[in-house]
Amino acid sequence: MPNLKTSKKDLRKTKRRTVYNDRLRKRYKRSIKKFNDLLKAGDKEAAEKNLKHTYKVLDKATKKNVINKGRASRKKSRLATQLNKLSIDNVKTNQEST
């Protein structure tokens, strides 16, 4: 336990920031999970809408220094790749059925 007055203030500040950062971290992870669930269900339109929301959440987490810029960029790229792969698979199955 801190003894100095400023150390006590720092501890309070750290606790507040930890709660806020955890909330943002959970928010972007929840958003990514929802996107992945939509992909597994094969709902492309809903996945596209959710992808925009996921981008927004990741950008906000980056802006608040919860995650760094490269990590957010990598996650966004991989999510977009998954969505594009889903649409390519749909095109292939449609061509095979005709």
Secondary structure, DSSP 8 states (H G I E B T S, - for coil): ---SHHHHHHHHHHHHHHHHHHHHHHHHHHHHHHHHHHHHHT-HHHHHHHHHHHHHHHHHHHHTTSS-HHHHHHHHHHHHHHHHHHHHHHHHHHHHH-
